[in-house]
Amino acid sequence: MSVKTNLNAMKRMNDKMYPKLNADDRFKMVIKTFVNDDEVQRDKLVKSCPKATYSESEHAYTERIEASRDIVTVFIIQLLEYDKIISIMKILNGFHIKEQEYKTEMKLFTEVNAFLLAFETFCREHVGIDSKDMIQAWYGYDERFIKKIENIKQLLDLYPIYPDLELKDLWLKNVFVNEWNNRVKPVNL
């Protein structure tokens, strides 16, 4: 059998078999085409995928749901990072805080305070929902996030922290509002 005959037989087999693949097998084969840098087979696999028509919830609503979940997730990740840094500082400093270490702590606490204020402002003014409710909606099954915020706020209350409104506005505009506006288009009434 010639090479051309083998290629034609393989093409006919692909034309018959590819449409019959289940989603799991098709997915695995497509991933393999990336690994093998086989764009031709990838195109065949993708084009032979059965087509379906779906109905979904209104796009504006869906985007708000997804954007709010993603923003809260980013908030939680950053909150956990701050909590880790604060915990390490407490362990390292103990009760013997030197003036330089105190200044470092104050700088961090000011940053954390600005971060929390920015998130609360974003939720209240741009989404119209209390920040605790936003966290509860997406991570309500895990009370430790609300507890972490409460514990951090209690710690911040022990220090004479003046809100850094400039830093708060940076968090608010560059992170929370920017992401919300990029994802959520205004609804025309």
Accessible surface in RSA format (square Angstrom, percent):
REM  Atomic radii and reference values for relative SASA: ProtOr
REM  Chains: A
REM  Algorithm: Lee & Richards
REM  Probe-radius: 1.40
REM  Slices: 20
REM RES _ NUM      All-atoms   Total-Side   Main-Chain    Non-polar    All polar
REM                ABS   REL    ABS   REL    ABS   REL    ABS   REL    ABS   REL
RES MET A   1   185.12  95.9  99.73  66.0  85.38 203.3 101.66  86.4  83.46 110.6
RES SER A   2    63.46  53.6  48.81  65.1  14.66  33.8  53.04 113.0  10.42  14.6
RES VAL A   3   112.81  74.2 109.58  99.2   3.23   7.8 110.04  95.6   2.77   7.5
RES LYS A   4   151.02  73.7 147.57  90.5   3.45   8.2  92.23  83.0  58.79  62.6
RES THR A   5    58.05  41.3  55.42  56.2   2.63   6.3  35.17  47.2  22.88  34.6
RES ASN A   6    74.30  51.2  69.31  67.0   4.99  12.0  21.49  51.7  52.80  51.0
RES LEU A   7   106.28  59.2 101.98  73.0   4.30  10.8 102.32  71.9   3.96  10.7
RES ASN A   8    62.27  42.9  61.37  59.3   0.90   2.2   8.25  19.8  54.03  52.2
RES ALA A   9    40.62  37.3  34.18  52.8   6.44  14.6  35.59  50.1   5.03  13.3
RES MET A  10   100.05  51.8  95.60  63.3   4.45  10.6  64.02  54.4  36.03  47.7
RES LYS A  11   103.38  50.4 101.67  62.4   1.71   4.1  70.37  63.3  33.00  35.2
RES ARG A  12   133.99  56.3 132.96  67.8   1.03   2.4  60.55  82.7  73.44  44.5
RES MET A  13   108.86  56.4 103.37  68.4   5.49  13.1  68.82  58.5  40.03  53.0
RES ASN A  14    11.66   8.0  11.58  11.2   0.08   0.2   0.37   0.9  11.29  10.9
RES ASP A  15    76.21  53.4  58.78  58.5  17.43  41.2  29.54  69.5  46.66  46.5
RES LYS A  16   138.83  67.7 131.20  80.5   7.63  18.2  83.36  75.0  55.47  59.1
RES MET A  17    96.93  50.2  96.75  64.0   0.18   0.4  74.77  63.6  22.16  29.4
RES TYR A  18    17.35   8.1  17.35   9.9   0.00   0.0   8.44   6.3   8.90  11.0
RES PRO A  19    61.32  44.7  50.57  46.1  10.76  39.1  50.61  41.8  10.72  66.6
RES LYS A  20   157.03  76.6 124.35  76.3  32.68  77.8  84.46  76.0  72.56  77.3
RES LEU A  21    37.21  20.7  25.41  18.2  11.79  29.6  28.48  20.0   8.73  23.5
RES ASN A  22    87.11  60.1  76.52  73.9  10.59  25.5  42.26 101.7  44.85  43.4
RES ALA A  23    86.33  79.4  69.36 107.0  16.97  38.6  75.55 106.4  10.78  28.6
RES ASP A  24    78.74  55.2  71.95  71.6   6.79  16.1  31.12  73.2  47.62  47.5
RES ASP A  25    58.96  41.3  57.72  57.4   1.24   2.9   9.48  22.3  49.48  49.3
RES ARG A  26    17.28   7.3  17.28   8.8   0.00   0.0  15.44  21.1   1.83   1.1
RES PHE A  27   124.54  62.3 118.80  73.6   5.74  14.9 124.17  75.3   0.36   1.0
RES LYS A  28   115.10  56.2 111.13  68.2   3.97   9.4  71.74  64.6  43.36  46.2
RES MET A  29    70.48  36.5  68.39  45.3   2.09   5.0  62.47  53.1   8.00  10.6
RES VAL A  30    24.74  16.3  24.74  22.4   0.00   0.0  24.74  21.5   0.00   0.0
RES ILE A  31    79.58  45.3  79.58  59.3   0.00   0.0  79.58  57.3   0.00   0.0
RES LYS A  32   124.20  60.6 124.20  76.2   0.00   0.0  73.70  66.3  50.50  53.8
RES THR A  33     9.67   6.9   9.32   9.4   0.35   0.8   9.67  13.0   0.00   0.0
RES PHE A  34   122.41  61.2 104.07  64.5  18.34  47.7 105.09  63.7  17.32  49.6
RES VAL A  35   107.50  70.7  75.23  68.1  32.27  77.8  83.34  72.4  24.17  65.5
RES ASN A  36   100.12  69.0  73.25  70.8  26.87  64.7  22.10  53.2  78.02  75.4
RES ASP A  37   121.85  85.4 101.92 101.4  19.93  47.1  28.22  66.4  93.63  93.4
RES ASP A  38    48.84  34.2  44.17  44.0   4.67  11.0  13.60  32.0  35.24  35.1
RES GLU A  39   112.26  64.4 109.28  82.7   2.98   7.1  28.12  54.4  84.14  68.7
RES VAL A  40    96.52  63.5  92.93  84.1   3.59   8.6  96.04  83.5   0.47   1.3
RES GLN A  41    32.80  18.3  32.80  24.0   0.00   0.0  19.57  41.7  13.23  10.0
RES ARG A  42    34.99  14.7  34.99  17.8   0.00   0.0   9.94  13.6  25.05  15.2
RES ASP A  43    65.61  46.0  65.01  64.7   0.60   1.4   8.76  20.6  56.85  56.7
RES LYS A  44    62.57  30.5  56.67  34.8   5.89  14.0  43.95  39.6  18.61  19.8
RES LEU A  45     1.16   0.6   1.16   0.8   0.00   0.0   1.16   0.8   0.00   0.0
RES VAL A  46    80.88  53.2  78.15  70.7   2.73   6.6  80.13  69.6   0.75   2.0
RES LYS A  47   158.48  77.3 137.52  84.4  20.95  49.9  91.25  82.1  67.23  71.6
RES SER A  48    28.32  23.9  12.31  16.4  16.01  36.9  23.05  49.1   5.26   7.4
RES CYS A  49    47.37  35.8  43.97  49.0   3.40   8.0   7.02  17.8  40.35  43.5
RES PRO A  50    88.91  64.8  64.64  58.9  24.27  88.2  75.53  62.4  13.38  83.1
RES LYS A  51   162.63  79.3 128.37  78.8  34.26  81.6 116.87 105.2  45.76  48.7
RES ALA A  52    67.56  62.1  33.01  50.9  34.56  78.6  41.55  58.5  26.02  68.9
RES THR A  53   140.19  99.7 106.92 108.4  33.27  79.3  75.37 101.2  64.82  98.0
RES TYR A  54   185.85  86.8 153.85  87.5  32.00  83.3 120.07  90.2  65.78  81.1
RES SER A  55   114.68  96.9  81.69 109.0  32.99  76.0  51.21 109.1  63.47  88.9
RES GLU A  56   139.49  80.1 102.61  77.6  36.88  87.8  52.86 102.2  86.63  70.7
RES SER A  57    65.69  55.5  47.68  63.6  18.00  41.5  21.05  44.8  44.63  62.5
RES GLU A  58   118.95  68.3 100.93  76.4  18.03  42.9  49.54  95.8  69.42  56.7
RES HIS A  59   119.10  65.1 113.69  79.0   5.41  13.8  83.96  86.5  35.14  40.9
RES ALA A  60    27.12  24.9  20.81  32.1   6.30  14.3  25.24  35.5   1.88   5.0
RES TYR A  61   116.03  54.2 112.71  64.1   3.32   8.6  79.24  59.5  36.79  45.4
RES THR A  62    36.18  25.7  35.56  36.0   0.62   1.5  33.76  45.3   2.42   3.7
RES GLU A  63    31.61  18.1  31.61  23.9   0.00   0.0   7.54  14.6  24.07  19.6
RES ARG A  64    65.72  27.6  64.70  33.0   1.02   2.4  36.63  50.1  29.09  17.6
RES ILE A  65    62.91  35.8  62.59  46.6   0.32   0.8  62.91  45.3   0.00   0.0
RES GLU A  66    57.54  33.0  57.54  43.5   0.00   0.0   7.64  14.8  49.90  40.7
RES ALA A  67     0.00   0.0   0.00   0.0   0.00   0.0   0.00   0.0   0.00   0.0
RES SER A  68     9.64   8.1   9.64  12.9   0.00   0.0   5.38  11.5   4.26   6.0
RES ARG A  69    95.05  39.9  95.05  48.5   0.00   0.0  32.36  44.2  62.68  38.0
RES ASP A  70    47.60  33.3  45.64  45.4   1.95   4.6  18.05  42.5  29.55  29.5
RES ILE A  71     4.57   2.6   3.43   2.6   1.13   2.7   4.57   3.3   0.00   0.0
RES VAL A  72     0.00   0.0   0.00   0.0   0.00   0.0   0.00   0.0   0.00   0.0
RES THR A  73    42.54  30.3  42.54  43.1   0.00   0.0  37.50  50.4   5.03   7.6
RES VAL A  74    76.93  50.6  75.97  68.8   0.97   2.3  76.45  66.4   0.49   1.3
RES PHE A  75     1.64   0.8   1.51   0.9   0.13   0.3   1.64   1.0   0.00   0.0
RES ILE A  76     6.14   3.5   6.14   4.6   0.00   0.0   6.14   4.4   0.00   0.0
RES ILE A  77   108.81  61.9 106.24  79.1   2.57   6.2 106.99  77.0   1.82   4.9
RES GLN A  78    45.11  25.2  44.15  32.3   0.96   2.3   4.52   9.6  40.60  30.8
RES LEU A  79     0.06   0.0   0.06   0.0   0.00   0.0   0.06   0.0   0.00   0.0
RES LEU A  80    60.82  33.9  55.97  40.0   4.85  12.2  56.29  39.5   4.53  12.2
RES GLU A  81    68.36  39.2  65.54  49.6   2.82   6.7  24.76  47.9  43.60  35.6
RES TYR A  82     5.17   2.4   5.17   2.9   0.00   0.0   4.56   3.4   0.61   0.8
RES ASP A  83    30.33  21.2  30.33  30.2   0.00   0.0   0.00   0.0  30.33  30.2
RES LYS A  84   106.64  52.0 100.67  61.8   5.98  14.2  66.41  59.8  40.23  42.9
RES ILE A  85    59.41  33.8  58.67  43.7   0.74   1.8  59.35  42.7   0.05   0.1
RES ILE A  86     5.26   3.0   5.12   3.8   0.14   0.3   5.16   3.7   0.11   0.3
RES SER A  87    47.22  39.9  44.83  59.8   2.39   5.5  26.06  55.5  21.15  29.6
RES ILE A  88    83.66  47.6  83.40  62.1   0.26   0.6  83.66  60.2   0.00   0.0
RES MET A  89    26.44  13.7  25.29  16.7   1.15   2.7  23.62  20.1   2.81   3.7
RES LYS A  90   111.85  54.6 102.55  62.9   9.30  22.1  55.77  50.2  56.07  59.7
RES ILE A  91   138.62  78.9 114.16  85.0  24.46  58.9 120.99  87.1  17.62  47.8
RES LEU A  92   140.01  78.0 107.25  76.7  32.75  82.3 109.81  77.1  30.19  81.3
RES ASN A  93    15.96  11.0   9.96   9.6   6.00  14.5   2.61   6.3  13.35  12.9
RES GLY A  94    37.70  46.5   0.00   N/A  37.70  46.5  26.23  72.0  11.46  25.7
RES PHE A  95   198.01  99.1 170.04 105.3  27.96  72.8 172.71 104.7  25.30  72.4
RES HIS A  96   156.43  85.5 144.46 100.4  11.98  30.6 103.67 106.8  52.76  61.4
RES ILE A  97    71.99  41.0  39.55  29.5  32.43  78.2  39.91  28.7  32.08  87.0
RES LYS A  98   145.15  70.8 137.94  84.6   7.21  17.2  91.31  82.2  53.84  57.3
RES GLU A  99   127.90  73.4 113.76  86.1  14.14  33.7  50.79  98.2  77.11  63.0
RES GLN A 100   127.55  71.3 124.24  90.8   3.30   7.9  57.88 123.2  69.66  52.8
RES GLU A 101    55.82  32.0  54.29  41.1   1.53   3.6  23.44  45.3  32.38  26.4
RES TYR A 102    81.37  38.0  81.37  46.3   0.00   0.0  66.57  50.0  14.80  18.2
RES LYS A 103   117.73  57.4 110.57  67.8   7.16  17.1  66.48  59.8  51.25  54.6
RES THR A 104    70.85  50.4  65.27  66.2   5.57  13.3  54.33  73.0  16.52  25.0
RES GLU A 105     6.07   3.5   6.07   4.6   0.00   0.0   0.05   0.1   6.02   4.9
RES MET A 106    32.12  16.6  31.85  21.1   0.27   0.7  32.12  27.3   0.00   0.0
RES LYS A 107   156.57  76.4 147.87  90.7   8.70  20.7  97.33  87.6  59.24  63.1
RES LEU A 108    20.35  11.3  17.11  12.2   3.24   8.2  19.87  14.0   0.48   1.3
RES PHE A 109     4.58   2.3   4.58   2.8   0.00   0.0   4.58   2.8   0.00   0.0
RES THR A 110    30.34  21.6  30.34  30.8   0.00   0.0  18.92  25.4  11.42  17.3
RES GLU A 111    57.20  32.8  57.04  43.1   0.16   0.4   5.74  11.1  51.46  42.0
RES VAL A 112     0.02   0.0   0.02   0.0   0.00   0.0   0.02   0.0   0.00   0.0
RES ASN A 113    25.50  17.6  25.50  24.6   0.00   0.0   0.00   0.0  25.50  24.6
RES ALA A 114     0.03   0.0   0.00   0.0   0.03   0.1   0.03   0.0   0.00   0.0
RES PHE A 115     1.16   0.6   1.16   0.7   0.00   0.0   1.16   0.7   0.00   0.0
RES LEU A 116     5.55   3.1   5.18   3.7   0.37   0.9   5.36   3.8   0.19   0.5
RES LEU A 117    52.35  29.2  52.23  37.4   0.12   0.3  52.23  36.7   0.12   0.3
RES ALA A 118     0.00   0.0   0.00   0.0   0.00   0.0   0.00   0.0   0.00   0.0
RES PHE A 119     0.94   0.5   0.94   0.6   0.00   0.0   0.94   0.6   0.00   0.0
RES GLU A 120    38.22  21.9  37.08  28.1   1.14   2.7  14.69  28.4  23.53  19.2
RES THR A 121     7.81   5.6   7.81   7.9   0.00   0.0   3.11   4.2   4.70   7.1
RES PHE A 122     0.00   0.0   0.00   0.0   0.00   0.0   0.00   0.0   0.00   0.0
RES CYS A 123     0.00   0.0   0.00   0.0   0.00   0.0   0.00   0.0   0.00   0.0
RES ARG A 124   139.34  58.5 127.64  65.1  11.70  27.9  66.98  91.5  72.36  43.9
RES GLU A 125   115.84  66.5  79.68  60.3  36.16  86.1  32.15  62.2  83.70  68.3
RES HIS A 126    78.62  43.0  53.53  37.2  25.10  64.2  37.25  38.4  41.37  48.1
RES VAL A 127    33.67  22.2   8.33   7.5  25.33  61.0  12.25  10.6  21.42  58.1
RES GLY A 128    61.60  76.0   0.00   N/A  61.60  76.0  29.81  81.8  31.79  71.2
RES ILE A 129    74.38  42.3  67.91  50.6   6.47  15.6  74.15  53.4   0.23   0.6
RES ASP A 130    80.88  56.7  69.82  69.5  11.05  26.1  26.71  62.9  54.16  54.0
RES SER A 131    14.21  12.0  12.28  16.4   1.92   4.4   1.03   2.2  13.17  18.5
RES LYS A 132    96.13  46.9  95.81  58.8   0.32   0.8  54.39  49.0  41.75  44.5
RES ASP A 133    82.37  57.7  77.80  77.4   4.57  10.8  15.90  37.4  66.46  66.3
RES MET A 134     5.95   3.1   5.41   3.6   0.54   1.3   0.54   0.5   5.41   7.2
RES ILE A 135     2.03   1.2   2.03   1.5   0.00   0.0   2.03   1.5   0.00   0.0
RES GLN A 136    79.76  44.6  73.45  53.7   6.31  15.0  38.05  81.0  41.71  31.6
RES ALA A 137    75.82  69.7  36.30  56.0  39.52  89.9  48.90  68.9  26.93  71.3
RES TRP A 138    68.26  27.4  54.46  26.4  13.81  32.4  53.05  28.3  15.21  24.7
RES TYR A 139    36.49  17.0  35.07  20.0   1.42   3.7  21.20  15.9  15.29  18.8
RES GLY A 140    22.70  28.0   0.00   N/A  22.70  28.0  10.86  29.8  11.85  26.5
RES TYR A 141   176.92  82.6 130.97  74.5  45.95 119.6 117.77  88.5  59.14  72.9
RES ASP A 142    30.75  21.5  26.49  26.4   4.26  10.1   7.44  17.5  23.31  23.3
RES GLU A 143    87.95  50.5  82.71  62.6   5.24  12.5  52.58 101.7  35.37  28.9
RES ARG A 144   130.27  54.7 124.85  63.6   5.42  12.9  50.75  69.4  79.52  48.2
RES PHE A 145     9.93   5.0   9.93   6.2   0.00   0.0   9.93   6.0   0.00   0.0
RES ILE A 146    17.41   9.9  17.41  13.0   0.00   0.0  17.41  12.5   0.00   0.0
RES LYS A 147   113.75  55.5 113.17  69.4   0.57   1.4  70.72  63.7  43.03  45.8
RES LYS A 148    48.07  23.4  47.37  29.1   0.70   1.7  11.63  10.5  36.44  38.8
RES ILE A 149    12.17   6.9  12.17   9.1   0.00   0.0  12.17   8.8   0.00   0.0
RES GLU A 150    64.39  37.0  61.73  46.7   2.67   6.3  25.23  48.8  39.16  32.0
RES ASN A 151    90.22  62.2  84.23  81.4   5.99  14.4  23.84  57.4  66.38  64.2
RES ILE A 152     4.85   2.8   3.62   2.7   1.23   3.0   4.85   3.5   0.01   0.0
RES LYS A 153    73.77  36.0  73.08  44.8   0.68   1.6  47.33  42.6  26.44  28.2
RES GLN A 154   117.19  65.5 113.18  82.7   4.01   9.6  39.12  83.3  78.08  59.2
RES LEU A 155    23.62  13.2  20.92  15.0   2.70   6.8  22.97  16.1   0.66   1.8
RES LEU A 156    11.25   6.3   8.24   5.9   3.01   7.6   8.37   5.9   2.88   7.7
RES ASP A 157   120.27  84.2  88.61  88.2  31.66  74.9  28.80  67.8  91.48  91.2
RES LEU A 158   140.50  78.2 107.28  76.8  33.21  83.5 112.13  78.7  28.37  76.3
RES TYR A 159    43.74  20.4  34.13  19.4   9.60  25.0  15.91  12.0  27.82  34.3
RES PRO A 160    86.81  63.3  68.46  62.4  18.34  66.7  82.10  67.8   4.71  29.3
RES ILE A 161    30.03  17.1   5.86   4.4  24.17  58.3   6.88   5.0  23.15  62.8
RES TYR A 162   178.77  83.5 170.94  97.3   7.83  20.4 128.45  96.5  50.32  62.0
RES PRO A 163    72.47  52.8  57.06  52.0  15.41  56.0  57.06  47.1  15.41  95.8
RES ASP A 164    50.67  35.5  43.93  43.7   6.74  15.9  13.15  30.9  37.52  37.4
RES LEU A 165   109.03  60.7 105.26  75.3   3.77   9.5 105.33  74.0   3.71  10.0
RES GLU A 166   141.13  81.0 133.41 100.9   7.72  18.4  48.35  93.5  92.78  75.7
RES LEU A 167    47.28  26.3  46.12  33.0   1.15   2.9  46.81  32.9   0.47   1.3
RES LYS A 168    34.35  16.8  34.35  21.1   0.00   0.0   3.40   3.1  30.95  33.0
RES ASP A 169    51.41  36.0  51.15  50.9   0.26   0.6   9.92  23.3  41.49  41.4
RES LEU A 170    94.92  52.9  92.69  66.3   2.23   5.6  93.90  65.9   1.02   2.7
RES TRP A 171    43.37  17.4  41.04  19.9   2.33   5.5  40.04  21.4   3.33   5.4
RES LEU A 172    14.14   7.9  14.14  10.1   0.00   0.0  14.14   9.9   0.00   0.0
RES LYS A 173   127.60  62.3 122.02  74.9   5.58  13.3  75.99  68.4  51.61  55.0
RES ASN A 174    92.92  64.1  76.50  73.9  16.42  39.5  23.37  56.2  69.55  67.2
RES VAL A 175    49.71  32.7  44.47  40.3   5.25  12.6  47.89  41.6   1.82   4.9
RES PHE A 176     1.22   0.6   1.03   0.6   0.18   0.5   1.22   0.7   0.00   0.0
RES VAL A 177    18.33  12.1  18.33  16.6   0.00   0.0  18.33  15.9   0.00   0.0
RES ASN A 178    72.04  49.7  68.11  65.8   3.92   9.4   9.85  23.7  62.19  60.1
RES GLU A 179    63.12  36.2  62.96  47.6   0.17   0.4  21.03  40.7  42.09  34.4
RES TRP A 180    26.84  10.8  26.84  13.0   0.00   0.0  15.92   8.5  10.92  17.7
RES ASN A 181    86.02  59.3  75.94  73.4  10.08  24.3  24.26  58.4  61.76  59.7
RES ASN A 182    91.50  63.1  72.72  70.3  18.78  45.2  19.98  48.1  71.52  69.1
RES ARG A 183    58.48  24.6  49.04  25.0   9.44  22.5  31.54  43.1  26.94  16.3
RES VAL A 184     9.66   6.4   4.28   3.9   5.38  13.0   4.36   3.8   5.31  14.4
RES LYS A 185   132.40  64.6 127.31  78.1   5.10  12.1 103.99  93.6  28.41  30.3
RES PRO A 186   114.85  83.7  94.51  86.2  20.34  73.9 102.07  84.3  12.78  79.4
RES VAL A 187    78.46  51.6  56.13  50.8  22.33  53.8  60.46  52.5  18.00  48.8
RES ASN A 188   145.61 100.4 116.21 112.3  29.40  70.8  35.52  85.5 110.09 106.4
RES LEU A 189   210.49 117.2 134.80  96.4  75.69 190.3 164.00 115.2  46.48 125.1
END  Absolute sums over single chains surface
CHAIN  1 A    13281.1      11569.6       1711.4       7961.5       5319.5
END  Absolute sums over all chains
TOTAL         13281.1      11569.6       1711.4       7961.5       5319.5
